[in-house]
Amino acid sequence: MTYIMQSLYGIKTKINKNSDNFLRRHPYLSYLLAFILMPIITLSLVLILTAIIMLPISFACGWL
């Protein structure tokens, strides 16, 4: 169990270090990602997951 936790911690620190380096090298791209792309991705995932859950229910209830 401790081996798994240590390996996950190592992966987490590696990802954090790489993302920090990317954000320092490309500041404008990071603003684009943070304020434009992430909200679009979040809203589209909510739409897709809601449709996946609700379409079978609506077919079963006869609403479509």
Residue pairs with C-beta under 8 A, 6 or more apart in sequence:
22 30
23 30
55 64
58 64
